[in-house]
Amino acid sequence: MAVLNVHERLVAAGADAVGELLDTLSAGPEDRLWPSGHWPAMRLDRGLSPGSAGGHGPIRYTVSAYEPGVRVRFDFTGPPGFHGFHEFAVVPVDTHRTLLRHTLSMRTSGAARLAWPLLYRPLHDALVEDGLDRAQPTARPARWSPYVRLLRTALALGPILARVGPTAWSAPGIRGAR
């Protein structure tokens, strides 16, 4: 399945200022774009330089292109079935306004054909919008849908339930026990 997913935000600043914001991308203490307060932090083994490997949560990628202040592209290396890239680009509109664009372009295969629309896309869309809110704060910041809140709760509970173990759910007296 072919996927093209684009998010844009018009930022009330010149391209140089938005480019400086883009150049902080790395989820480090100086990062002013990635919403790591609510999402898995982005980690890159060599920062924003071509060949740097990393990702966020289960999403893995390498930096395939970086033009300081203009664009950074990440080629997917995981999860399995993600074949393509995502990138941030700074697009000047005029001297006082700049478009910050995030583009995800990929082909999915295998289990990713279902996982992308059911799991990854809603979370991806919410994460990107949170990042764009950091770039250009608005009076009405992006809000997570009930489905995104449900997914985030289920994912947060996963490690807790794994520690409890499957035998706890089959004990006598537990609803649903066989």
Secondary structure as UniProt FT lines:
FT   STRAND          2..11
FT   HELIX           15..22
FT   TURN            23..24
FT   TURN            29..30
FT   TURN            36..38
FT   STRAND          43..44
FT   TURN            45..46
FT   TURN            50..51
FT   STRAND          53..56
FT   TURN            57..58
FT   STRAND          59..67
FT   TURN            68..70
FT   STRAND          71..78
FT   TURN            80..81
FT   STRAND          82..94
FT   TURN            95..96
FT   STRAND          97..108
FT   TURN            110..111
FT   HELIX           112..115
FT   HELIX           116..120
FT   HELIX           121..135
FT   HELIX           146..164
FT   HELIX           166..170
FT   TURN            172..173
FT   TURN            175..176
//
